[in-house]
Amino acid sequence: MVKRDFIDTCSFSKDEMEYLAELGIKIKETINHGYYPSLLKGKSLGMIFDQVSTRTRCSAETAMTELGGHALYLAPGQIQLGENGHEGLADTSHALGDLVDIIGVRTASHEDIVEIAQNSPAPVVNFMSDNDHPTQALGDLITIREFLPQGKNLSDVKLVFVGDATQITVSALFLCAQMGMHFVQYGPRSKWVPSAVYDKAKKLAQENGGTITLSDDEKVLENSDFVYTDVWYGLYEQELDKEEYMKVFYPKYQVNDELITKTNNSAVKFMHCLPANRGEEVTAAVLDGEKSIVWQQAANKKTAMRAVFTYLLKGQLNNESQKALQNLLA
């Protein structure tokens, strides 16, 4: 099997993303029925983290364990990488890729993840960089499918991302573009995604029947199916302190009951990648309210990890394996 990596949200085709979402949902259903398929028996995941993580780390570790594999957490100072480790990125990547079956990386530098993938014999998964968060995007796709508005297809869905151009905004943007959905970033002009990102996403959206809109006009909230937000900080510049970013975003871009009402959709759902700063980008009333699906969204990070690891290590499941999963649900 040819080695594949999952470095960008667009690393996989539309058909592959649809397959991964379906695979993740099927595996989740079998586990919810009490059966843990040993799809990754004997496989090992090496996880390089130079940033803190709750959901991504725990979802990756538990996904491997549940499918019969094993995960190794490789924090700064625990492996011979970097200034104090006396080994460069390329050599560490090559050695580690021979020792484990798959590698996950969370680091601020997207270029570092690309270099790791270029030198590792094992598949590499981006667990979040300064540019993108593809496993978040897949988890979001699964969540959107599970909460798809009645009578609508994915191609009918309108997702409005409120606030800053974080890597979560970018991953949601490319996901919507790739799946032919309708994406809006509602935020101040100075905080829209960079033009190069917008141009790439717009071209992808046109190919798949979707649309991309950047706006500071609250009218774009109307008829949203999903309202999504992330913390307020600059991805493509030095982070602002709290007083500065509150001046930029608050109160217009806070997701509160008033903003939700402006969607004119009683069935609208609220999403957040978490962690959230209650009282800043979102109020507690919305985060904990009936329209919030943030906890289901967080849990689906594990659903996404199961699918990605299985796909990169086994390829598409053959008919026999797919039938076995389906029979467990019968």
C-alpha positions as a Python dict, from the first residue, in 0.01 Angstrom:
ca = {
    (1, 'M'): (0, 0, 0),
    (2, 'V'): (134, 343, -95),
    (3, 'K'): (206, 565, 205),
    (4, 'R'): (-43, 850, 252),
    (5, 'D'): (-37, 1146, 493),
    (6, 'F'): (-317, 1363, 633),
    (7, 'I'): (-146, 1700, 662),
    (8, 'D'): (-405, 1939, 519),
    (9, 'T'): (-784, 1932, 526),
    (10, 'C'): (-763, 1895, 147),
    (11, 'S'): (-517, 1603, 159),
    (12, 'F'): (-804, 1367, 80),
    (13, 'S'): (-1057, 1395, -201),
    (14, 'K'): (-1426, 1467, -147),
    (15, 'D'): (-1506, 1099, -199),
    (16, 'E'): (-1240, 998, 52),
    (17, 'M'): (-1372, 1242, 312),
    (18, 'E'): (-1721, 1103, 263),
    (19, 'Y'): (-1583, 749, 302),
    (20, 'L'): (-1392, 846, 618),
    (21, 'A'): (-1699, 1008, 772),
    (22, 'E'): (-1907, 698, 698),
    (23, 'L'): (-1634, 467, 827),
    (24, 'G'): (-1599, 667, 1149),
    (25, 'I'): (-1974, 657, 1209),
    (26, 'K'): (-1990, 280, 1147),
    (27, 'I'): (-1701, 211, 1385),
    (28, 'K'): (-1862, 435, 1648),
    (29, 'E'): (-2190, 249, 1614),
    (30, 'T'): (-2022, -90, 1657),
    (31, 'I'): (-1843, 32, 1970),
    (32, 'N'): (-2167, 180, 2105),
    (33, 'H'): (-2314, -169, 2058),
    (34, 'G'): (-2037, -309, 2278),
    (35, 'Y'): (-1799, -449, 2015),
    (36, 'Y'): (-1448, -310, 1964),
    (37, 'P'): (-1321, -416, 1619),
    (38, 'S'): (-948, -501, 1625),
    (39, 'L'): (-877, -302, 1309),
    (40, 'L'): (-541, -174, 1440),
    (41, 'K'): (-424, -474, 1640),
    (42, 'G'): (-48, -459, 1693),
    (43, 'K'): (-15, -109, 1545),
    (44, 'S'): (163, 177, 1722),
    (45, 'L'): (107, 553, 1704),
    (46, 'G'): (392, 791, 1791),
    (47, 'M'): (261, 1133, 1895),
    (48, 'I'): (498, 1432, 1881),
    (49, 'F'): (352, 1721, 2081),
    (50, 'D'): (524, 2053, 2144),
    (51, 'Q'): (194, 2217, 2244),
    (52, 'V'): (-56, 2126, 2514),
    (53, 'S'): (-365, 1931, 2413),
    (54, 'T'): (-670, 1777, 2575),
    (55, 'R'): (-914, 1662, 2306),
    (56, 'T'): (-668, 1581, 2027),
    (57, 'R'): (-426, 1388, 2245),
    (58, 'C'): (-691, 1193, 2434),
    (59, 'S'): (-896, 1116, 2124),
    (60, 'A'): (-588, 984, 1942),
    (61, 'E'): (-472, 767, 2231),
    (62, 'T'): (-814, 619, 2304),
    (63, 'A'): (-888, 563, 1933),
    (64, 'M'): (-575, 351, 1898),
    (65, 'T'): (-648, 159, 2218),
    (66, 'E'): (-1010, 89, 2128),
    (67, 'L'): (-908, -57, 1792),
    (68, 'G'): (-638, -279, 1942),
    (69, 'G'): (-336, -52, 1890),
    (70, 'H'): (-104, 145, 2116),
    (71, 'A'): (-7, 513, 2141),
    (72, 'L'): (320, 668, 2263),
    (73, 'Y'): (311, 1027, 2389),
    (74, 'L'): (636, 1202, 2290),
    (75, 'A'): (648, 1534, 2471),
    (76, 'P'): (931, 1791, 2448),
    (77, 'G'): (1241, 1659, 2623),
    (78, 'Q'): (1132, 1296, 2598),
    (79, 'I'): (1292, 1223, 2261),
    (80, 'Q'): (1623, 1328, 2106),
    (81, 'L'): (1478, 1605, 1897),
    (82, 'G'): (1577, 1972, 1892),
    (83, 'E'): (1848, 2178, 2058),
    (84, 'N'): (1877, 1968, 2372),
    (85, 'G'): (1823, 1637, 2196),
    (86, 'H'): (2109, 1669, 1946),
    (87, 'E'): (1909, 1533, 1652),
    (88, 'G'): (1745, 1714, 1364),
    (89, 'L'): (1388, 1683, 1247),
    (90, 'A'): (1468, 1476, 939),
    (91, 'D'): (1669, 1211, 1125),
    (92, 'T'): (1418, 1184, 1407),
    (93, 'S'): (1134, 1150, 1154),
    (94, 'H'): (1312, 874, 964),
    (95, 'A'): (1402, 678, 1277),
    (96, 'L'): (1061, 717, 1438),
    (97, 'G'): (886, 625, 1113),
    (98, 'D'): (1074, 293, 1117),
    (99, 'L'): (982, 224, 1480),
    (100, 'V'): (608, 302, 1479),
    (101, 'D'): (333, 246, 1224),
    (102, 'I'): (189, 599, 1215),
    (103, 'I'): (292, 942, 1350),
    (104, 'G'): (76, 1228, 1475),
    (105, 'V'): (222, 1576, 1519),
    (106, 'R'): (104, 1892, 1692),
    (107, 'T'): (338, 2187, 1645),
    (108, 'A'): (315, 2556, 1563),
    (109, 'S'): (508, 2511, 1238),
    (110, 'H'): (319, 2360, 945),
    (111, 'E'): (650, 2338, 758),
    (112, 'D'): (784, 2108, 1029),
    (113, 'I'): (495, 1867, 977),
    (114, 'V'): (560, 1869, 604),
    (115, 'E'): (928, 1790, 669),
    (116, 'I'): (838, 1507, 906),
    (117, 'A'): (607, 1358, 642),
    (118, 'Q'): (876, 1386, 375),
    (119, 'N'): (1126, 1190, 587),
    (120, 'S'): (905, 942, 771),
    (121, 'P'): (845, 595, 621),
    (122, 'A'): (523, 587, 827),
    (123, 'P'): (209, 791, 751),
    (124, 'V'): (192, 1130, 925),
    (125, 'V'): (-120, 1301, 1060),
    (126, 'N'): (-137, 1673, 1138),
    (127, 'F'): (-276, 1706, 1492),
    (128, 'M'): (-284, 2087, 1442),
    (129, 'S'): (-40, 2339, 1307),
    (130, 'D'): (-50, 2715, 1261),
    (131, 'N'): (-210, 2659, 918),
    (132, 'D'): (-468, 2386, 955),
    (133, 'H'): (-637, 2126, 1177),
    (134, 'P'): (-752, 1846, 943),
    (135, 'T'): (-861, 1593, 1208),
    (136, 'Q'): (-1084, 1867, 1353),
    (137, 'A'): (-1231, 1917, 1006),
    (138, 'L'): (-1313, 1547, 969),
    (139, 'G'): (-1470, 1540, 1316),
    (140, 'D'): (-1674, 1845, 1220),
    (141, 'L'): (-1792, 1677, 901),
    (142, 'I'): (-1908, 1377, 1103),
    (143, 'T'): (-2087, 1607, 1349),
    (144, 'I'): (-2257, 1803, 1071),
    (145, 'R'): (-2373, 1480, 912),
    (146, 'E'): (-2516, 1359, 1241),
    (147, 'F'): (-2701, 1689, 1293),
    (148, 'L'): (-2790, 1750, 930),
    (149, 'P'): (-3106, 1964, 908),
    (150, 'Q'): (-3413, 1767, 816),
    (151, 'G'): (-3467, 1755, 441),
    (152, 'K'): (-3123, 1891, 358),
    (153, 'N'): (-2813, 1743, 196),
    (154, 'L'): (-2458, 1852, 277),
    (155, 'S'): (-2463, 2065, -36),
    (156, 'D'): (-2753, 2266, 112),
    (157, 'V'): (-2577, 2342, 441),
    (158, 'K'): (-2477, 2697, 534),
    (159, 'L'): (-2208, 2727, 800),
    (160, 'V'): (-2122, 3071, 941),
    (161, 'F'): (-1789, 3100, 1121),
    (162, 'V'): (-1794, 3399, 1355),
    (163, 'G'): (-1478, 3585, 1454),
    (164, 'D'): (-1109, 3550, 1382),
    (165, 'A'): (-916, 3362, 1112),
    (166, 'T'): (-771, 3087, 1326),
    (167, 'Q'): (-652, 2752, 1192),
    (168, 'I'): (-996, 2620, 1286),
    (169, 'T'): (-1154, 2879, 1057),
    (170, 'V'): (-924, 2762, 779),
    (171, 'S'): (-1000, 2393, 830),
    (172, 'A'): (-1376, 2465, 832),
    (173, 'L'): (-1337, 2683, 522),
    (174, 'F'): (-1161, 2409, 324),
    (175, 'L'): (-1398, 2142, 451),
    (176, 'C'): (-1700, 2337, 328),
    (177, 'A'): (-1531, 2416, -2),
    (178, 'Q'): (-1437, 2055, -60),
    (179, 'M'): (-1779, 1916, 33),
    (180, 'G'): (-1972, 2173, -171),
    (181, 'M'): (-2122, 2348, 132),
    (182, 'H'): (-2181, 2721, 184),
    (183, 'F'): (-1922, 2886, 410),
    (184, 'V'): (-1930, 3237, 556),
    (185, 'Q'): (-1670, 3405, 775),
    (186, 'Y'): (-1849, 3678, 966),
    (187, 'G'): (-1586, 3900, 1122),
    (188, 'P'): (-1399, 4231, 1094),
    (189, 'R'): (-1226, 4283, 761),
    (190, 'S'): (-884, 4297, 924),
    (191, 'K'): (-938, 3943, 1058),
    (192, 'W'): (-1059, 3767, 743),
    (193, 'V'): (-862, 3469, 617),
    (194, 'P'): (-563, 3568, 400),
    (195, 'S'): (-629, 3621, 30),
    (196, 'A'): (-420, 3319, -75),
    (197, 'V'): (-631, 3093, 149),
    (198, 'Y'): (-953, 3251, 24),
    (199, 'D'): (-854, 3215, -343),
    (200, 'K'): (-765, 2847, -302),
    (201, 'A'): (-1088, 2773, -114),
    (202, 'K'): (-1302, 2968, -361),
    (203, 'K'): (-1165, 2767, -654),
    (204, 'L'): (-1227, 2442, -467),
    (205, 'A'): (-1581, 2552, -377),
    (206, 'Q'): (-1661, 2637, -739),
    (207, 'E'): (-1546, 2290, -846),
    (208, 'N'): (-1778, 2127, -591),
    (209, 'G'): (-2081, 2356, -610),
    (210, 'G'): (-2019, 2543, -283),
    (211, 'T'): (-1978, 2911, -203),
    (212, 'I'): (-1736, 3116, 8),
    (213, 'T'): (-1828, 3453, 159),
    (214, 'L'): (-1630, 3690, 381),
    (215, 'S'): (-1838, 3964, 541),
    (216, 'D'): (-1875, 4203, 832),
    (217, 'D'): (-2249, 4245, 763),
    (218, 'E'): (-2469, 4069, 1018),
    (219, 'K'): (-2720, 3987, 744),
    (220, 'V'): (-2499, 3691, 646),
    (221, 'L'): (-2616, 3520, 966),
    (222, 'E'): (-2962, 3470, 821),
    (223, 'N'): (-3062, 3110, 747),
    (224, 'S'): (-2746, 2964, 899),
    (225, 'D'): (-2766, 2593, 972),
    (226, 'F'): (-2454, 2598, 1189),
    (227, 'V'): (-2287, 2886, 1372),
    (228, 'Y'): (-1926, 2809, 1458),
    (229, 'T'): (-1668, 3010, 1652),
    (230, 'D'): (-1322, 2983, 1806),
    (231, 'V'): (-1118, 3185, 2053),
    (232, 'W'): (-1017, 3538, 1953),
    (233, 'Y'): (-649, 3561, 1873),
    (234, 'G'): (-437, 3632, 1568),
    (235, 'L'): (-316, 3328, 1375),
    (236, 'Y'): (-117, 3520, 1118),
    (237, 'E'): (28, 3781, 1354),
    (238, 'Q'): (147, 3817, 1711),
    (239, 'E'): (-130, 3736, 1954),
    (240, 'L'): (-314, 4034, 2093),
    (241, 'D'): (-366, 4075, 2464),
    (242, 'K'): (-719, 4042, 2596),
    (243, 'E'): (-794, 4414, 2611),
    (244, 'E'): (-691, 4462, 2248),
    (245, 'Y'): (-888, 4171, 2101),
    (246, 'M'): (-1196, 4258, 2304),
    (247, 'K'): (-1189, 4599, 2135),
    (248, 'V'): (-1174, 4432, 1794),
    (249, 'F'): (-1441, 4164, 1840),
    (250, 'Y'): (-1666, 4255, 2132),
    (251, 'P'): (-1962, 4285, 2137),
    (252, 'K'): (-2049, 4252, 1766),
    (253, 'Y'): (-1888, 3913, 1711),
    (254, 'Q'): (-1971, 3746, 2040),
    (255, 'V'): (-2198, 3444, 1987),
    (256, 'N'): (-2480, 3518, 2228),
    (257, 'D'): (-2857, 3474, 2227),
    (258, 'E'): (-2903, 3792, 2024),
    (259, 'L'): (-2664, 3675, 1751),
    (260, 'I'): (-2829, 3332, 1739),
    (261, 'T'): (-3168, 3501, 1698),
    (262, 'K'): (-3035, 3688, 1392),
    (263, 'T'): (-3002, 3358, 1206),
    (264, 'N'): (-3384, 3341, 1185),
    (265, 'N'): (-3351, 2965, 1214),
    (266, 'S'): (-3502, 2801, 1520),
    (267, 'A'): (-3315, 2479, 1438),
    (268, 'V'): (-2967, 2635, 1408),
    (269, 'K'): (-2684, 2451, 1588),
    (270, 'F'): (-2383, 2601, 1764),
    (271, 'M'): (-2031, 2460, 1722),
    (272, 'H'): (-1698, 2536, 1890),
    (273, 'C'): (-1369, 2347, 1864),
    (274, 'L'): (-1297, 2410, 2235),
    (275, 'P'): (-1151, 2514, 2469),
    (276, 'A'): (-1382, 2815, 2496),
    (277, 'N'): (-1347, 3143, 2682),
    (278, 'R'): (-1693, 3190, 2830),
    (279, 'G'): (-1798, 3553, 2819),
    (280, 'E'): (-1563, 3635, 2532),
    (281, 'E'): (-1628, 3469, 2193),
    (282, 'V'): (-1935, 3288, 2331),
    (283, 'T'): (-2166, 3326, 2629),
    (284, 'A'): (-2225, 3044, 2874),
    (285, 'A'): (-2594, 3057, 2783),
    (286, 'V'): (-2519, 2957, 2424),
    (287, 'L'): (-2234, 2717, 2501),
    (288, 'D'): (-2448, 2524, 2748),
    (289, 'G'): (-2779, 2587, 2572),
    (290, 'E'): (-3009, 2361, 2375),
    (291, 'K'): (-2866, 2466, 2040),
    (292, 'S'): (-2511, 2374, 2138),
    (293, 'I'): (-2358, 2054, 1997),
    (294, 'V'): (-2004, 2129, 2116),
    (295, 'W'): (-1976, 1821, 2339),
    (296, 'Q'): (-2090, 1585, 2062),
    (297, 'Q'): (-1846, 1767, 1834),
    (298, 'A'): (-1561, 1716, 2081),
    (299, 'A'): (-1643, 1346, 2117),
    (300, 'N'): (-1635, 1308, 1739),
    (301, 'K'): (-1266, 1390, 1737),
    (302, 'K'): (-1223, 1030, 1848),
    (303, 'T'): (-1464, 916, 1577),
    (304, 'A'): (-1244, 1095, 1323),
    (305, 'M'): (-920, 954, 1464),
    (306, 'R'): (-1047, 596, 1443),
    (307, 'A'): (-1134, 648, 1076),
    (308, 'V'): (-810, 826, 980),
    (309, 'F'): (-581, 574, 1148),
    (310, 'T'): (-770, 281, 997),
    (311, 'Y'): (-766, 432, 650),
    (312, 'L'): (-398, 525, 650),
    (313, 'L'): (-289, 188, 787),
    (314, 'K'): (-532, -44, 609),
    (315, 'G'): (-670, 151, 312),
    (316, 'Q'): (-1035, 118, 224),
    (317, 'L'): (-1185, -177, 405),
    (318, 'N'): (-1263, -465, 171),
    (319, 'N'): (-1619, -581, 121),
    (320, 'E'): (-1579, -859, 376),
    (321, 'S'): (-1463, -619, 648),
    (322, 'Q'): (-1737, -369, 567),
    (323, 'K'): (-2000, -644, 578),
    (324, 'A'): (-1866, -760, 914),
    (325, 'L'): (-1907, -409, 1056),
    (326, 'Q'): (-2254, -380, 906),
    (327, 'N'): (-2362, -718, 1042),
    (328, 'L'): (-2271, -607, 1393),
    (329, 'L'): (-2527, -330, 1361),
    (330, 'A'): (-2803, -552, 1225),
}
